[in-house]
Amino acid sequence: MTITSTGGPPQIIEVQIPSGPPGPQGPAGPAGAPGASSLTDLTDVTGAGGYGTSPVDDGSSTFPLTRVTTQEDLEAVLAEVASVTWHDIGAPNEPPFLSSFRNIGDPWSPCRYRLLANSTVRLQGTICCDDQTISDATWVPIFTLPPEARPDRTLEFSALTNDDAFSRLYIWDNGDVIWGGYALGAHAPIGRLPLNFVSWSTAGPAPAITNALASRP
């Protein structure tokens, strides 16, 4: 088609020509690399990353780590956190009493501790000492805590003793639980020393959480 124009300013002429129907589908391209077929494959971060595997390519040639948490994982963590495990001082495979200290006996709780999920240790129980010469002593070890239950700094407490006196109690950062001697009241053999108020934060993460995560398949 030819259009001729004489004189006047330049003009833009738009001509619309209808298109034909779409052509047939082209041939399929080559198959891509297979993706993950199991949770183990998806969470395996030791091999080369790629589409459908972990680390996963986000399209920009970077491979961020992908953490997969299943319902079973959550239930295992919750069960570990909710569990109550007491460690009785003097029991088999637990820290032994030192310096002739022992449990006072029924009906009072034995000396024991537990580690909470928030990295806190709770100590409870009532003890006494069979060493009658302890009246004027100081810095006497009662027992030693394992590494996971130790504070990161030495702590000082005061403890009601024999119902009519107060004595010093220390939790050292090496785990030693120390009777520091009398602060107020009569110096007498220790017939009753309650420890139910003692609590502190540990130096490391709570074993309840780390153990639950470590048990994941």
MITOR-761863 format. One record per atom (N, C-alpha, C): atom name; x, y, z; residue number from 1. Coordinates in nm, 4 decimals. Example, Ala and Ser with C-alpha at 12.3 -4.5 7.8 and 13.67 -1.06 7.14 Angstrom:
 atomo       c1       c2       c3 num
     N   1.3190  -0.5690   0.7800   1
    CA   1.2300  -0.4500   0.7800   1
     C   1.3200  -0.3300   0.7800   1
     N   1.2850  -0.2250   0.7080   2
    CA   1.3670  -0.1060   0.7140   2
     C   1.2900   0.0030   0.7870   2
END
This chain:
 atomo       c1       c2       c3 num
     N   0.0868  -0.1182   0.0000   1
    CA   0.0000   0.0000   0.0000   1
     C   0.0900   0.1226   0.0000   1
     N   0.0568   0.2200  -0.0888   2
    CA   0.1356   0.3434  -0.1013   2
     C   0.0461   0.4612  -0.0716   2
     N   0.0930   0.5526   0.0116   3
    CA   0.0188   0.6754   0.0458   3
     C   0.1071   0.7932   0.0089   3
     N   0.0500   0.8854  -0.0713   4
    CA   0.1259   1.0041  -0.1155   4
     C   0.0601   1.1266  -0.0567   4
     N   0.1395   1.2143   0.0003   5
    CA   0.0877   1.3378   0.0614   5
     C   0.1676   1.4543   0.0059   5
     N   0.0968   1.5655  -0.0294   6
    CA   0.1655   1.6832  -0.0842   6
     C   0.1408   1.8022   0.0070   6
     N   0.2496   1.8757   0.0426   7
    CA   0.2380   1.9962   0.1243   7
     C   0.2009   1.9635   0.2673   7
     N   0.1986   2.0705   0.3455   8
    CA   0.1623   2.0564   0.4861   8
     C   0.2774   1.9979   0.5685   8
     N   0.2580   1.9979   0.6978   9
    CA   0.3637   1.9457   0.7887   9
     C   0.3759   1.7949   0.7763   9
     N   0.4863   1.7403   0.8222  10
    CA   0.5033   1.5945   0.8209  10
     C   0.3944   1.5296   0.9059  10
     N   0.3487   1.4152   0.8643  11
    CA   0.2424   1.3437   0.9344  11
     C   0.2881   1.2018   0.9674  11
     N   0.2300   1.1497   1.0773  12
    CA   0.2548   1.0098   1.1163  12
     C   0.1274   0.9329   1.0886  12
     N   0.1383   0.8343   1.0067  13
    CA   0.0206   0.7552   0.9692  13
     C   0.0387   0.6154   1.0275  13
     N  -0.0612   0.5716   1.1066  14
    CA  -0.0580   0.4415   1.1720  14
     C  -0.1444   0.3458   1.0930  14
     N  -0.0868   0.2336   1.0573  15
    CA  -0.1598   0.1320   0.9823  15
     C  -0.1612   0.0051   1.0660  15
     N  -0.2780  -0.0488   1.1024  16
    CA  -0.2915  -0.1711   1.1803  16
     C  -0.3212  -0.2884   1.0877  16
     N  -0.2391  -0.3890   1.0992  17
    CA  -0.2553  -0.5090   1.0182  17
     C  -0.2848  -0.6249   1.1132  17
     N  -0.3990  -0.6866   1.1061  18
    CA  -0.4324  -0.7955   1.1994  18
     C  -0.3320  -0.9112   1.1874  18
     N  -0.2984  -0.9710   1.3120  19
    CA  -0.2031  -1.0830   1.3135  19
     C  -0.2770  -1.2136   1.2950  19
     N  -0.2007  -1.3169   1.2666  20
    CA  -0.2582  -1.4487   1.2470  20
     C  -0.2708  -1.5236   1.3788  20
     N  -0.3188  -1.6433   1.3804  21
    CA  -0.3329  -1.7240   1.5020  21
     C  -0.1968  -1.7659   1.5563  21
     N  -0.1897  -1.8012   1.6893  22
    CA  -0.0612  -1.8456   1.7473  22
     C  -0.0091  -1.9695   1.6779  22
     N   0.1227  -1.9787   1.6726  23
    CA   0.1848  -2.0956   1.6119  23
     C   0.1809  -2.2152   1.7054  23
     N   0.2231  -2.3291   1.6606  24
    CA   0.2225  -2.4500   1.7439  24
     C   0.3283  -2.4423   1.8555  24
     N   0.3088  -2.5228   1.9634  25
    CA   0.4029  -2.5290   2.0764  25
     C   0.5377  -2.5810   2.0296  25
     N   0.6433  -2.5133   2.0728  26
    CA   0.7766  -2.5564   2.0357  26
     C   0.8169  -2.6822   2.1101  26
     N   0.9282  -2.7413   2.0749  27
    CA   0.9742  -2.8646   2.1403  27
     C   1.0171  -2.8368   2.2851  27
     N   1.0060  -2.9355   2.3726  28
    CA   1.0452  -2.9216   2.5132  28
     C   1.1958  -2.9053   2.5255  28
     N   1.2377  -2.8236   2.6213  29
    CA   1.3793  -2.8054   2.6458  29
     C   1.4385  -2.9235   2.7210  29
     N   1.5697  -2.9230   2.7417  30
    CA   1.6341  -3.0355   2.8125  30
     C   1.5901  -3.0393   2.9585  30
     N   1.5843  -3.1558   3.0187  31
    CA   1.5431  -3.1723   3.1572  31
     C   1.6463  -3.1101   3.2512  31
     N   1.5990  -3.0465   3.3594  32
    CA   1.6880  -2.9880   3.4595  32
     C   1.7384  -3.0930   3.5566  32
     N   1.8257  -3.0492   3.6464  33
    CA   1.8801  -3.1412   3.7467  33
     C   1.7700  -3.1812   3.8438  33
     N   1.7687  -3.3054   3.8896  34
    CA   1.6646  -3.3485   3.9831  34
     C   1.6742  -3.2730   4.1161  34
     N   1.5588  -3.2420   4.1772  35
    CA   1.5556  -3.1746   4.3056  35
     C   1.5594  -3.2736   4.4215  35
     N   1.5379  -3.2229   4.5424  36
    CA   1.5395  -3.3095   4.6592  36
     C   1.4180  -3.4003   4.6588  36
     N   1.4367  -3.5230   4.7048  37
    CA   1.3271  -3.6190   4.7112  37
     C   1.2957  -3.6608   4.8540  37
     N   1.3689  -3.6065   4.9538  38
    CA   1.3446  -3.6415   5.0930  38
     C   1.3861  -3.5253   5.1808  38
     N   1.3428  -3.5289   5.3090  39
    CA   1.3808  -3.4247   5.4039  39
     C   1.5310  -3.4232   5.4259  39
     N   1.5913  -3.5406   5.4227  40
    CA   1.7371  -3.5472   5.4396  40
     C   1.8081  -3.4751   5.3261  40
     N   1.7626  -3.4975   5.2017  41
    CA   1.8240  -3.4289   5.0876  41
     C   1.8050  -3.2787   5.0985  41
     N   1.6849  -3.2371   5.1434  42
    CA   1.6541  -3.0949   5.1484  42
     C   1.7391  -3.0221   5.2516  42
     N   1.7715  -3.0892   5.3623  43
    CA   1.8468  -3.0254   5.4701  43
     C   1.9958  -3.0547   5.4650  43
     N   2.0415  -3.1256   5.3621  44
    CA   2.1832  -3.1558   5.3494  44
     C   2.2567  -3.0330   5.2968  44
     N   2.3437  -2.9752   5.3810  45
    CA   2.4152  -2.8542   5.3406  45
     C   2.5624  -2.8842   5.3118  45
     N   2.5935  -3.0118   5.2916  46
    CA   2.7336  -3.0469   5.2697  46
     C   2.7711  -3.0519   5.1224  46
     N   2.6717  -3.0654   5.0334  47
    CA   2.7022  -3.0765   4.8917  47
     C   2.6897  -2.9436   4.8196  47
     N   2.6945  -2.9501   4.6857  48
    CA   2.6801  -2.8294   4.6049  48
     C   2.5340  -2.7865   4.6025  48
     N   2.5105  -2.6563   4.6166  49
    CA   2.3744  -2.6049   4.6152  49
     C   2.3156  -2.6034   4.4756  49
     N   2.1862  -2.5926   4.4665  50
    CA   2.1182  -2.5872   4.3378  50
     C   1.9693  -2.5778   4.3572  50
     N   1.8971  -2.5628   4.2469  51
    CA   1.7530  -2.5528   4.2558  51
     C   1.6943  -2.6805   4.3163  51
     N   1.6096  -2.6635   4.4162  52
    CA   1.5426  -2.7775   4.4782  52
     C   1.6240  -2.8496   4.5818  52
     N   1.7456  -2.8082   4.6079  53
    CA   1.8274  -2.8687   4.7117  53
     C   1.8729  -2.7595   4.8058  53
     N   1.9344  -2.7998   4.9153  54
    CA   1.9814  -2.7039   5.0144  54
     C   2.1329  -2.7127   5.0226  54
     N   2.2059  -2.6018   5.0231  55
    CA   2.1566  -2.4641   5.0169  55
     C   2.0822  -2.4352   4.8858  55
     N   1.9766  -2.3559   4.8946  56
    CA   1.8898  -2.3300   4.7799  56
     C   1.9328  -2.2025   4.7087  56
     N   1.9467  -2.2118   4.5752  57
    CA   1.9790  -2.0948   4.4933  57
     C   1.8567  -2.0040   4.4897  57
     N   1.8725  -1.8799   4.5348  58
    CA   1.7586  -1.7878   4.5350  58
     C   1.7438  -1.7125   4.4034  58
     N   1.8175  -1.7551   4.2998  59
    CA   1.8088  -1.6911   4.1699  59
     C   1.9170  -1.5896   4.1437  59
     N   1.9951  -1.5587   4.2461  60
    CA   2.1011  -1.4595   4.2290  60
     C   2.2389  -1.5208   4.2519  60
     N   2.2466  -1.6536   4.2362  61
    CA   2.3716  -1.7277   4.2536  61
     C   2.4223  -1.7266   4.3963  61
     N   2.3339  -1.7002   4.4939  62
    CA   2.3696  -1.7159   4.6345  62
     C   2.2881  -1.8310   4.6903  62
     N   2.3418  -1.8947   4.7918  63
    CA   2.2802  -2.0157   4.8449  63
     C   2.2635  -2.0039   4.9965  63
     N   2.1605  -1.9336   5.0450  64
    CA   2.1391  -1.9231   5.1898  64
     C   2.1021  -2.0576   5.2488  64
     N   2.1475  -2.0822   5.3740  65
    CA   2.1154  -2.2081   5.4402  65
     C   1.9664  -2.2145   5.4707  65
     N   1.9088  -2.3297   5.4541  66
    CA   1.7661  -2.3496   5.4779  66
     C   1.7488  -2.4432   5.5962  66
     N   1.6821  -2.3945   5.7007  67
    CA   1.6564  -2.4756   5.8192  67
     C   1.5138  -2.5273   5.8127  67
     N   1.4979  -2.6571   5.8172  68
    CA   1.3653  -2.7168   5.8096  68
     C   1.3290  -2.7706   5.9483  68
     N   1.2151  -2.7287   6.0041  69
    CA   1.1668  -2.7746   6.1340  69
     C   1.0352  -2.8476   6.1134  69
     N   1.0302  -2.9724   6.1519  70
    CA   0.9094  -3.0515   6.1375  70
     C   0.8295  -3.0483   6.2674  70
     N   0.7090  -3.0997   6.2630  71
    CA   0.6270  -3.1099   6.3834  71
     C   0.6946  -3.1990   6.4875  71
     N   0.7613  -3.3040   6.4411  72
    CA   0.8324  -3.3926   6.5326  72
     C   0.9452  -3.3195   6.6038  72
     N   1.0137  -3.2297   6.5312  73
    CA   1.1192  -3.1502   6.5938  73
     C   1.0627  -3.0650   6.7073  73
     N   0.9520  -2.9961   6.6801  74
    CA   0.8911  -2.9098   6.7807  74
     C   0.8463  -2.9895   6.9024  74
     N   0.7863  -3.1049   6.8796  75
    CA   0.7387  -3.1870   6.9901  75
     C   0.8551  -3.2380   7.0749  75
     N   0.9670  -3.2702   7.0101  76
    CA   1.0842  -3.3162   7.0848  76
     C   1.1408  -3.2057   7.1726  76
     N   1.1468  -3.0826   7.1191  77
    CA   1.1975  -2.9696   7.1971  77
     C   1.1052  -2.9420   7.3150  77
     N   0.9742  -2.9382   7.2909  78
    CA   0.8783  -2.9102   7.3975  78
     C   0.8831  -3.0181   7.5060  78
     N   0.8976  -3.1435   7.4662  79
    CA   0.9043  -3.2516   7.5643  79
     C   1.0295  -3.2397   7.6505  79
     N   1.1413  -3.2020   7.5892  80
    CA   1.2657  -3.1872   7.6644  80
     C   1.2571  -3.0699   7.7598  80
     N   1.1987  -2.9595   7.7140  81
    CA   1.1864  -2.8396   7.7983  81
     C   1.0930  -2.8662   7.9155  81
     N   0.9854  -2.9414   7.8926  82
    CA   0.8859  -2.9654   7.9973  82
     C   0.9305  -3.0697   8.0987  82
     N   1.0327  -3.1458   8.0668  83
    CA   1.0756  -3.2519   8.1578  83
     C   1.1434  -3.1930   8.2820  83
     N   1.1345  -3.2640   8.3926  84
    CA   1.1972  -3.2226   8.5184  84
     C   1.2986  -3.3293   8.5580  84
     N   1.4245  -3.2943   8.5561  85
    CA   1.5310  -3.3874   8.5930  85
     C   1.6075  -3.3316   8.7119  85
     N   1.5889  -3.3929   8.8271  86
    CA   1.6618  -3.3516   8.9466  86
     C   1.7931  -3.4288   8.9575  86
     N   1.8958  -3.3603   9.0048  87
    CA   2.0257  -3.4219   9.0294  87
     C   2.0492  -3.4183   9.1808  87
     N   2.0343  -3.5332   9.2462  88
    CA   2.0473  -3.5417   9.3913  88
     C   2.1947  -3.5534   9.4301  88
     N   2.2401  -3.4605   9.5122  89
    CA   2.3787  -3.4635   9.5583  89
     C   2.3996  -3.5903   9.6423  89
     N   2.5073  -3.6615   9.6156  90
    CA   2.5380  -3.7833   9.6883  90
     C   2.4809  -3.9089   9.6268  90
     N   2.3925  -3.8944   9.5248  91
    CA   2.3367  -4.0121   9.4576  91
     C   2.4382  -4.0670   9.3574  91
     N   2.4224  -4.1925   9.3132  92
    CA   2.5149  -4.2479   9.2131  92
     C   2.5207  -4.1618   9.0867  92
     N   2.6395  -4.1416   9.0345  93
    CA   2.6654  -4.0639   8.9130  93
     C   2.6316  -3.9156   8.9283  93
     N   2.6194  -3.8704   9.0526  94
    CA   2.5949  -3.7291   9.0808  94
     C   2.7070  -3.6769   9.1700  94
     N   2.7227  -3.5428   9.1833  95
    CA   2.8300  -3.4904   9.2684  95
     C   2.8183  -3.5408   9.4124  95
     N   2.9272  -3.5825   9.4737  96
    CA   2.9231  -3.6313   9.6123  96
     C   2.9278  -3.5154   9.7121  96
     N   2.8763  -3.5409   9.8319  97
    CA   2.8940  -3.4459   9.9414  97
     C   3.0404  -3.4444   9.9831  97
     N   3.0851  -3.3292  10.0312  98
    CA   3.2210  -3.3121  10.0808  98
     C   3.2160  -3.2624  10.2258  98
     N   3.3270  -3.2755  10.2957  99
    CA   3.3463  -3.2140  10.4278  99
     C   3.2419  -3.2581  10.5302  99
     N   3.1959  -3.3822  10.5215 100
    CA   3.1002  -3.4403  10.6168 100
     C   2.9619  -3.3774  10.6114 100
     N   2.9298  -3.3066  10.5030 101
    CA   2.7913  -3.2591  10.4846 101
     C   2.7054  -3.3757  10.4374 101
     N   2.5745  -3.3708  10.4670 102
    CA   2.4793  -3.4730  10.4247 102
     C   2.3386  -3.4148  10.4299 102
     N   2.2431  -3.4894  10.3764 103
    CA   2.1030  -3.4497  10.3859 103
     C   2.0558  -3.4648  10.5295 103
     N   1.9690  -3.3725  10.5719 104
    CA   1.9178  -3.3798  10.7088 104
     C   1.8166  -3.4928  10.7228 104
     N   1.7498  -3.5304  10.6127 105
    CA   1.6571  -3.6435  10.6153 105
     C   1.5116  -3.6013  10.6172 105
     N   1.4230  -3.6994  10.6143 106
    CA   1.2783  -3.6743  10.6124 106
     C   1.2350  -3.5899  10.7316 106
     N   1.1347  -3.5031  10.7102 107
    CA   1.0533  -3.4870  10.5881 107
     C   1.1096  -3.3843  10.4904 107
     N   1.2341  -3.3416  10.5099 108
    CA   1.2890  -3.2337  10.4288 108
     C   1.3469  -3.2878  10.2988 108
     N   1.3412  -3.2042  10.1954 109
    CA   1.3922  -3.2424  10.0642 109
     C   1.5425  -3.2679  10.0705 109
     N   1.5916  -3.3663   9.9949 110
    CA   1.7365  -3.3833   9.9837 110
     C   1.7975  -3.2673   9.9057 110
     N   1.9261  -3.2493   9.9218 111
    CA   1.9964  -3.1458   9.8469 111
     C   2.0024  -3.1885   9.7003 111
     N   1.9502  -3.1047   9.6114 112
    CA   1.9408  -3.1398   9.4700 112
     C   1.9351  -3.0114   9.3876 112
     N   1.9652  -3.0250   9.2600 113
    CA   1.9547  -2.9112   9.1691 113
     C   1.8946  -2.9578   9.0381 113
     N   1.8404  -2.8624   8.9626 114
    CA   1.7893  -2.8907   8.8287 114
     C   1.8230  -2.7735   8.7383 114
     N   1.8384  -2.8016   8.6081 115
    CA   1.8678  -2.6986   8.5085 115
     C   1.7408  -2.6702   8.4299 115
     N   1.7013  -2.5435   8.4255 116
    CA   1.5813  -2.5030   8.3537 116
     C   1.6157  -2.4675   8.2092 116
     N   1.5105  -2.4579   8.1260 117
    CA   1.5302  -2.4310   7.9840 117
     C   1.5829  -2.2905   7.9568 117
     N   1.5713  -2.1997   8.0542 118
    CA   1.6210  -2.0631   8.0350 118
     C   1.7614  -2.0453   8.0926 118
     N   1.8380  -2.1555   8.0999 119
    CA   1.9769  -2.1530   8.1475 119
     C   1.9869  -2.1085   8.2934 119
     N   1.8901  -2.1481   8.3739 120
    CA   1.8874  -2.1170   8.5166 120
     C   1.8965  -2.2460   8.5964 120
     N   1.9712  -2.2410   8.7075 121
    CA   1.9823  -2.3548   8.7981 121
     C   1.9034  -2.3245   8.9247 121
     N   1.8243  -2.4219   8.9702 122
    CA   1.7522  -2.4120   9.0969 122
     C   1.8097  -2.5158   9.1925 122
     N   1.8425  -2.4698   9.3136 123
    CA   1.8962  -2.5570   9.4182 123
     C   1.7933  -2.5662   9.5300 123
     N   1.7751  -2.6859   9.5864 124
    CA   1.6832  -2.6996   9.6979 124
     C   1.7319  -2.8099   9.7897 124
     N   1.6743  -2.8129   9.9098 125
    CA   1.7092  -2.9163  10.0061 125
     C   1.7586  -2.8568  10.1366 125
     N   1.7648  -2.9418  10.2370 126
    CA   1.8141  -2.9014  10.3691 126
     C   1.9221  -2.9992  10.4108 126
     N   2.0376  -2.9463  10.4514 127
    CA   2.1524  -3.0300  10.4847 127
     C   2.2027  -2.9988  10.6251 127
     N   2.2931  -3.0828  10.6721 128
    CA   2.3619  -3.0605  10.7986 128
     C   2.5049  -3.1082  10.7825 128
     N   2.5854  -3.0900  10.8859 129
    CA   2.7263  -3.1305  10.8793 129
     C   2.7615  -3.2096  11.0050 129
     N   2.8229  -3.3258  10.9850 130
    CA   2.8598  -3.4114  11.0981 130
     C   2.9930  -3.3714  11.1622 130
     N   3.0639  -3.2758  11.1020 131
    CA   3.1910  -3.2306  11.1584 131
     C   3.1620  -3.1239  11.2644 131
     N   3.1769  -3.1595  11.3897 132
    CA   3.1447  -3.0683  11.4997 132
     C   3.2445  -2.9534  11.5117 132
     N   3.3581  -2.9612  11.4418 133
    CA   3.4574  -2.8541  11.4506 133
     C   3.4323  -2.7436  11.3485 133
     N   3.3212  -2.7523  11.2744 134
    CA   3.2967  -2.6555  11.1681 134
     C   3.2517  -2.5195  11.2229 134
     N   3.2207  -2.5114  11.3506 135
    CA   3.1625  -2.3902  11.4097 135
     C   3.2390  -2.2638  11.3736 135
     N   3.3706  -2.2663  11.3815 136
    CA   3.4520  -2.1478  11.3551 136
     C   3.5292  -2.1581  11.2244 136
     N   3.4921  -2.2552  11.1407 137
    CA   3.5620  -2.2738  11.0140 137
     C   3.5078  -2.1789  10.9071 137
     N   3.5818  -2.1617  10.7996 138
    CA   3.5395  -2.0830  10.6831 138
     C   3.5866  -2.1540  10.5566 138
     N   3.5233  -2.1204  10.4453 139
    CA   3.5610  -2.1726  10.3140 139
     C   3.5615  -2.3262  10.3117 139
     N   3.4497  -2.3838  10.3520 140
    CA   3.4366  -2.5290  10.3591 140
     C   3.3552  -2.5766  10.2377 140
     N   3.4090  -2.6625  10.1519 141
    CA   3.3338  -2.7090  10.0345 141
     C   3.2216  -2.8048  10.0736 141
     N   3.1056  -2.7867  10.0098 142
    CA   2.9901  -2.8742  10.0325 142
     C   2.9799  -2.9773   9.9208 142
     N   2.9885  -2.9349   9.7960 143
    CA   2.9947  -3.0231   9.6799 143
     C   3.0393  -2.9396   9.5608 143
     N   3.0615  -3.0042   9.4462 144
    CA   3.1064  -2.9340   9.3259 144
     C   3.0102  -2.9622   9.2114 144
     N   2.9657  -2.8565   9.1459 145
    CA   2.8721  -2.8669   9.0338 145
     C   2.9446  -2.9068   8.9056 145
     N   2.8772  -2.9778   8.8149 146
    CA   2.9364  -3.0082   8.6840 146
     C   2.9417  -2.8828   8.5978 146
     N   3.0198  -2.8833   8.4898 147
    CA   3.0395  -2.7616   8.4092 147
     C   2.9106  -2.6970   8.3598 147
     N   2.8113  -2.7772   8.3167 148
    CA   2.6907  -2.7185   8.2588 148
     C   2.6033  -2.6462   8.3615 148
     N   2.6313  -2.6645   8.4913 149
    CA   2.5500  -2.6017   8.5953 149
     C   2.6226  -2.4882   8.6664 149
     N   2.7393  -2.4505   8.6194 150
    CA   2.8193  -2.3498   8.6884 150
     C   2.7871  -2.2083   8.6408 150
     N   2.7963  -2.1090   8.7302 151
    CA   2.7811  -1.9695   8.6870 151
     C   2.9084  -1.9216   8.6183 151
     N   2.8978  -1.8112   8.5450 152
    CA   3.0182  -1.7594   8.4793 152
     C   3.0980  -1.6668   8.5701 152
     N   3.0431  -1.6321   8.6867 153
    CA   3.1120  -1.5520   8.7872 153
     C   3.0793  -1.6077   8.9246 153
     N   3.1655  -1.5840   9.0233 154
    CA   3.1408  -1.6301   9.1590 154
     C   3.0248  -1.5518   9.2210 154
     N   2.9358  -1.6242   9.2886 155
    CA   2.8165  -1.5636   9.3487 155
     C   2.8195  -1.5820   9.4999 155
     N   2.7600  -1.4862   9.5726 156
    CA   2.7562  -1.4896   9.7186 156
     C   2.6118  -1.4833   9.7663 156
     N   2.5758  -1.5686   9.8626 157
    CA   2.4432  -1.5717   9.9216 157
     C   2.4577  -1.5738  10.0736 157
     N   2.3473  -1.5506  10.1431 158
    CA   2.3425  -1.5718  10.2878 158
     C   2.2350  -1.6747  10.3161 158
     N   2.2582  -1.7601  10.4157 159
    CA   2.1683  -1.8714  10.4427 159
     C   2.1331  -1.8773  10.5906 159
     N   2.0032  -1.8911  10.6199 160
    CA   1.9597  -1.9160  10.7565 160
     C   2.0214  -2.0470  10.8042 160
     N   2.0799  -2.0452  10.9226 161
    CA   2.1514  -2.1620  10.9728 161
     C   2.1079  -2.1897  11.1164 161
     N   2.0694  -2.3144  11.1430 162
    CA   2.0259  -2.3555  11.2773 162
     C   1.9083  -2.2732  11.3292 162
     N   1.8341  -2.2102  11.2381 163
    CA   1.7133  -2.1325  11.2716 163
     C   1.7401  -2.0060  11.3526 163
     N   1.8650  -1.9796  11.3931 164
    CA   1.8906  -1.8613  11.4761 164
     C   2.0184  -1.7881  11.4360 164
     N   2.0739  -1.8216  11.3198 165
    CA   2.1977  -1.7568  11.2748 165
     C   2.1955  -1.7495  11.1224 165
     N   2.2889  -1.6709  11.0686 166
    CA   2.3058  -1.6614  10.9234 166
     C   2.4516  -1.6896  10.8894 166
     N   2.4708  -1.7628  10.7802 167
    CA   2.6056  -1.7911  10.7345 167
     C   2.6186  -1.7558  10.5868 167
     N   2.7431  -1.7490  10.5402 168
    CA   2.7698  -1.7140  10.4004 168
     C   2.7756  -1.8407  10.3153 168
     N   2.7242  -1.8279  10.1942 169
    CA   2.7259  -1.9391  10.0991 169
     C   2.7755  -1.8856   9.9662 169
     N   2.8690  -1.9549   9.9025 170
    CA   2.9277  -1.9109   9.7771 170
     C   2.9107  -2.0190   9.6699 170
     N   2.8823  -1.9754   9.5472 171
    CA   2.8863  -2.0624   9.4299 171
     C   2.9986  -2.0086   9.3420 171
     N   3.1108  -2.0776   9.3378 172
    CA   3.2250  -2.0306   9.2607 172
     C   3.2086  -2.0678   9.1139 172
     N   3.2788  -1.9913   9.0285 173
    CA   3.2675  -2.0171   8.8846 173
     C   3.3333  -2.1480   8.8424 173
     N   3.4068  -2.2133   8.9316 174
    CA   3.4620  -2.3457   8.9005 174
     C   3.3681  -2.4570   8.9457 174
     N   3.2500  -2.4205   8.9973 175
    CA   3.1503  -2.5179   9.0371 175
     C   3.1476  -2.5498   9.1852 175
     N   3.2448  -2.5039   9.2627 176
    CA   3.2469  -2.5343   9.4056 176
     C   3.1351  -2.4595   9.4786 176
     N   3.0576  -2.5337   9.5564 177
    CA   2.9577  -2.4743   9.6463 177
     C   3.0204  -2.4717   9.7850 177
     N   3.0385  -2.3514   9.8399 178
    CA   3.1218  -2.3315   9.9579 178
     C   3.0396  -2.2740  10.0734 178
     N   3.0544  -2.3339  10.1910 179
    CA   3.0032  -2.2712  10.3132 179
     C   3.1114  -2.1772  10.3644 179
     N   3.0780  -2.0469  10.3712 180
    CA   3.1806  -1.9465  10.3999 180
     C   3.1986  -1.9108  10.5444 180
     N   3.1229  -1.9728  10.6348 181
    CA   3.1334  -1.9395  10.7767 181
     C   3.0169  -1.8528  10.8213 181
     N   3.0086  -1.8314  10.9513 182
    CA   2.8977  -1.7556  11.0091 182
     C   2.9149  -1.6054  10.9848 182
     N   2.8022  -1.5386  10.9569 183
    CA   2.7997  -1.3932  10.9434 183
     C   2.7310  -1.3284  11.0623 183
     N   2.6240  -1.3899  11.1129 184
    CA   2.5483  -1.3395  11.2277 184
     C   2.5030  -1.4566  11.3130 184
     N   2.5011  -1.4361  11.4443 185
    CA   2.4497  -1.5383  11.5333 185
     C   2.5582  -1.6258  11.5932 185
     N   2.5121  -1.7220  11.6717 186
    CA   2.6044  -1.8091  11.7438 186
     C   2.6786  -1.9014  11.6493 186
     N   2.8077  -1.9212  11.6789 187
    CA   2.8885  -2.0163  11.6040 187
     C   2.8689  -2.1539  11.6658 187
     N   2.8033  -2.2413  11.5917 188
    CA   2.7710  -2.3734  11.6449 188
     C   2.7812  -2.4756  11.5327 188
     N   2.7881  -2.6027  11.5646 189
    CA   2.7842  -2.7045  11.4589 189
     C   2.6574  -2.6880  11.3749 189
     N   2.6678  -2.7213  11.2475 190
    CA   2.5551  -2.7009  11.1551 190
     C   2.4591  -2.8190  11.1651 190
     N   2.3453  -2.7940  11.2291 191
    CA   2.2431  -2.8965  11.2397 191
     C   2.1326  -2.8797  11.1376 191
     N   2.1264  -2.7595  11.0771 192
    CA   2.0199  -2.7343  10.9796 192
     C   2.0625  -2.6186  10.8892 192
     N   2.0752  -2.6468  10.7600 193
    CA   2.1155  -2.5456  10.6623 193
     C   2.0276  -2.5595  10.5379 193
     N   1.9161  -2.4828  10.5273 194
    CA   1.8295  -2.4916  10.4087 194
     C   1.8891  -2.4155  10.2908 194
     N   1.8719  -2.4728  10.1707 195
    CA   1.9282  -2.4147  10.0490 195
     C   1.8198  -2.3856   9.9446 195
     N   1.6953  -2.3734   9.9866 196
    CA   1.5836  -2.3664   9.8927 196
     C   1.5732  -2.2354   9.8153 196
     N   1.6426  -2.1347   9.8547 197
    CA   1.6319  -2.0032   9.7912 197
     C   1.7370  -1.9810   9.6826 197
     N   1.8317  -2.0714   9.6656 198
    CA   1.9501  -2.0468   9.5826 198
     C   1.9186  -2.0749   9.4356 198
     N   1.9454  -1.9765   9.3496 199
    CA   1.9234  -1.9899   9.2056 199
     C   2.0208  -1.8991   9.1327 199
     N   2.0639  -1.9400   9.0129 200
    CA   2.1578  -1.8582   8.9364 200
     C   2.1505  -1.8953   8.7887 200
     N   2.2100  -1.8101   8.7055 201
    CA   2.2177  -1.8348   8.5616 201
     C   2.3492  -1.9041   8.5292 201
     N   2.3437  -1.9964   8.4339 202
    CA   2.4637  -2.0702   8.3963 202
     C   2.5453  -1.9931   8.2934 202
     N   2.6677  -2.0400   8.2713 203
    CA   2.7565  -1.9724   8.1775 203
     C   2.7241  -2.0055   8.0333 203
     N   2.6623  -2.1202   8.0078 204
    CA   2.6376  -2.1639   7.8709 204
     C   2.4904  -2.1833   7.8420 204
     N   2.4578  -2.2308   7.7203 205
    CA   2.3180  -2.2534   7.6839 205
     C   2.2574  -2.3687   7.7627 205
     N   2.1247  -2.3664   7.7730 206
    CA   2.0548  -2.4698   7.8482 206
     C   2.0669  -2.6044   7.7795 206
     N   2.1093  -2.7097   7.8516 207
    CA   2.1179  -2.8428   7.7892 207
     C   1.9835  -2.8919   7.7376 207
     N   1.8717  -2.8490   7.7983 208
    CA   1.7405  -2.8946   7.7524 208
     C   1.7176  -2.8592   7.6068 208
     N   1.7638  -2.7410   7.5642 209
    CA   1.7458  -2.6988   7.4264 209
     C   1.8492  -2.7633   7.3350 209
     N   1.9754  -2.7590   7.3737 210
    CA   2.0812  -2.8134   7.2887 210
     C   2.0653  -2.9642   7.2722 210
     N   2.0229  -3.0349   7.3767 211
    CA   2.0031  -3.1790   7.3653 211
     C   1.8882  -3.2110   7.2711 211
     N   1.7812  -3.1334   7.2795 212
    CA   1.6664  -3.1583   7.1926 212
     C   1.7030  -3.1349   7.0464 212
     N   1.7772  -3.0286   7.0196 213
    CA   1.8167  -2.9996   6.8825 213
     C   1.9159  -3.1022   6.8299 213
     N   2.0057  -3.1477   6.9183 214
    CA   2.1057  -3.2450   6.8756 214
     C   2.0431  -3.3799   6.8429 214
     N   1.9266  -3.4090   6.8999 215
    CA   1.8628  -3.5385   6.8760 215
     C   1.7832  -3.5417   6.7473 215
     N   1.7769  -3.4285   6.6741 216
    CA   1.7035  -3.4268   6.5481 216
     C   1.7692  -3.5201   6.4464 216
     N   1.6876  -3.5931   6.3671 217
    CA   1.7466  -3.6830   6.2669 217
     C   1.8106  -3.6041   6.1539 217
END
